[in-house]
């Protein structure tokens, strides 16, 4: 029996730099199962919400590369929410594939820091849309 190929995209890392006063640049690195690296970049204001927005948008940009831009992702919003004795990052995305549009929502409990949680919230939001369709969308 042939082992199943793991086609998932892995989260490799997130980096925040400050190219100018009051500005941040988020770089999110994802890795495809074959080792191919996908990077998304996004600039925003150096505020807590700006960091979450930049990280979420950079993650979306990296995911678009994974499917050769066949799916377009637009960040609708991102925020932190207190629920059930935890603080979560919640993201809303608009996705477009051909003529089909839908809204996606994902969340992640903040364990390490808000940046990692924002990346994972975007991955959570896109999991059903991209997860089982990555090979189809890529080729």
N, C-alpha and C positions, 0 to 999 in steps of 0.2 A: 504494500500500500504506500503510495506517495504521500509524503507529508504536505499539509496545506501550506501555501505560501502566505506569509503575513504581509498583506498589502497596506497596512496602516502607515500613516505618517507619524513620525515621532517628534516630540518637542525636544529640541536640543538646548536652546538657551535664549535669553533675552538680555539685551544690553541697553542702558540708557546713557546717552552722552548729552552734554550741554554745549552745543556749538556757539552759542551767543547768550548773553545775559537774558534771562526770562524765557529761553527757548530750550526744548529738549528734542532729541532724536531717538526714537525707539527702533532697535534692530532686533527682529525676531528670526531665529534660525530653526527650521524644521528639517527633518531628514526623511527622505523617501526610503522604502525598504531596500532598494539596491545601492544605497549609500549616497545618492544624489542629494545635494544640499539645496534647500530652498530658503531664500532670505527675503523678508519684507521690511521696508523702511517707512517711517512716517514721522513727520515733524509736528510739534504742537507747542502750546504754552507750558511753562514749567510750573504747573499746579497739580494737585492730586488728581483732579478730573482730566487734566491735559495728559498726564502720564497714562491713565487708564485708556483714554481715547487713542493715544498714539500707539500703545501696545496692541490694543484690539484691532486697529486699522492695519498695523504692520503684519499681524497674524493673518488677517483676511487677505492681504496682498500676497503673502507667501503661499496661502492655500490656493489662490487663483493660479499661481504658477504651476502648482501640482496638477491642475487639470487643463493646462495650456490655455488659460483664460476663457474656457468655454462656459464656466459659471462665473458670473459677476457678483461680488459681495460688496454691500455698502453698509457701513456702520450707521445704524439709526440712533443708538444711544448706549451708554454704559453708566452704571452707578453701583454703589455699594448699598446693601440692604441687610438689616438686622432681622434674623429669623431663627427661631428655635435655638436660642443661646449661641448663635454663630453669626459671623459677618460674612456675607457672600458678595462676590462681584457678579452682576447680572448684565448680560449684553443682549441687545436686539440688533439683528442684521436683516437687511433686505437682500434676497438672492434672486438672481435672474438666470434662467437656462432657456435659451431660445425665446419663446413667447410666454413661458411660464414664470410667474413671479410668486414668491411666498415670503412670509416673515419667519425668521428663525429666532429662537430665544435659547440662551444657555446660561448656566451659572456654575460657580465654583466657590467652595468655602475657602476663605483666606487662611492658609496654613503658614506658608513661608513669608510671602509678601504680596502686595497688591498686583505687581507686575506678572508674577507667575500665575496668579489666580485669573487675571484678565486673559492671558493666553489660553489657559485651560477652559475658560468660559466660552471663548470663541470656538475652540475645538469641540466642546460639548454641543454648542448650537448647530454646528455643521456636520456632526457625526452621522446622522441618518441620511442627510442629503448626499454627502460625499463618501462616507464610509464604504458602503456596498457598491458604489458606482465609480470608484476611482479609476479602475482599469478601463471601463467603458468610456469615461469622460476623457481619459488621457489619450486614447488611440482611436 
